[in-house]
Amino acid sequence: MKELYEKSIQAIKEASKQMSISEYNQLAKEKGLLSSESLKYISRKSFVSLCKEIRKERKKS
């Protein structure tokens, strides 16, 4: 499960733009990643908040 979570987070980091929930879920289905709802449950944050946090960290790096 942790490996899938990390792959899902990496996919969000590598995205060229902020994805909507439906765009992410389509990508997740194609690549075998966790759904937005699963990420929301695991992180205890809304999907949008999680994406913003991840992309903010990416810009700092």
N, C-alpha and C positions, 0 to 999 in steps of 0.2 A: 504494500500500500504506500509506503514512504517513497519508494522509487517512482511510482506513478504520480504521486503528488509533486515530486521534484521535477519530473518531466513536464507536467502540466504548467508549473510555475515557469520553467524555462521557455516553454512555448509562448507564454504571455510576454516574457522579457524580450523575446526575439521578434515579436510582432512589429510590423512597421507603423502601426497606429493602434489606438485603443479600440478594442473589439467590443461589439455589443454582445449581450448574452447569447443571442441566437447565432451570431457569427462564431463565437468561441465554441458553442456546443457542436456546430457543424464541423469545425476543425478537430475538436475532441473525438467526435465519432470517426472521422477519417483516420486519425492517428492513434486511436486507442487510448486516449487520455481520460482523466476524470472529468465528469460533467461540471458545469458551473455550480450546480446545487451541491455536489459532493465537496467542491472546493470551499463553498460557503459554510458547509457543516464543519469541515475539518479546521478551517482557519477561524471560525466564529466571527467572520466579518462578511459584509455583503460582497457580492462579486465585484461590483463597481469599486468599492473601497479597496478591496484586495488588489485589483488591477492598478488603481492609482498609486497605491503604496509600492507595488513592484516596479512600475515604470518610473516612479520618483527615485527609487534606489538605483535603477539603471542609469539615470541621468547623472547621478553623483559619481558613478564609477568611471 
